[in-house]
Amino acid sequence: MSTAKKQYKRVTVKSLVDMKASGEKISMLTAYDYTMAKIVDGAGVDVILVGDSASNVMAGHETTLPITLDQMIYHASSVIRAIDRALVVVDLPFGSYQSDPKEALRSAIRIMKESGAHSVKLEGGKEIKESIKRILHAGIPVMGHLGLTPQSIYKFGTYTVRAKEEEEAERLVQDAKMLERIGCFGIVLEKIPAALAKRVAESVSIPIIGIGAGPNVDGQVLVLHDMLGMTHEFNPRFLRRYLNLYEDMTKAMEQYVADVKSVDFPNENEQY
């Protein structure tokens, strides 16, 4: 049962650990530009993820793989300029950390120095342990990401639920404990069985943020464009749409076209 919500002037990695300890759930949304980030931050969202999902929702790619480090820095810089309160986490994109811990550190340093971000997120477990350790040793906060890892889509071949089998589930639990042990401040669990997510959350003292992982974790994250209903073809079970902006925006634009064509816009009060 959650206790009374504490007011955080600035959310930090320590704030998130304190939230878990006190039973306060953590809210997390993506943002990729100044205007939307300003709204998200002003609404009181605790964590803003500058996700590599920008590859999909901002650039129209089928997967997260094409987005580059330079593009992630651009998006992160735009978000940082809007923020007064939220903790900003930035995804390290595919190819910027997997093969070489030194390259991983260089990528993380570029994000921190060139965007002003507060932390980075990496997908994977023991296979990227050395990259994470190298980044942590430089003093850069790291969030982990287990379960469905979209950067590995061609390895998995599908976006279906992960860790349904006992062997993979056990590996995920051990990876989560390892990420905590080496110093990660939190972990995103994506699209895994709710019972397993609960087990992970109870096994570690760092916050576990779920997306398609049920309610028994320490917080939730959604892609902003999905929860606002700006996208309409993506309909996973875990997604709750709080608005239908696709329909509302389409109607508004159609009305604008009609008003321009009929010379209803601009009227006498809308001119100099």
Secondary structure, DSSP 8 states (H G I E B T S, - for coil): --------SS--HHHHHHHHHHT--EEEEE--SHHHHHHHHHTT-SEEEE-TTHHHHTT--SSSTT--HHHHHHHHHHHHTT-SS-EEEEE--TTSSSS-HHHHHHHHHHHHHHH--SEEE--BSGGGHHHHHHHHHTT--EEEEEES-GGGHHHH-S-S----SHHHHHHHHHHHHHHHHHT-SEEEEES--HHHHHHHHHH-SS-EEEESS-SSSSEEEE-HHHHTTS--S---TT---S--HHHHHHHHHHHHHHHHHTT-SS-GGG--
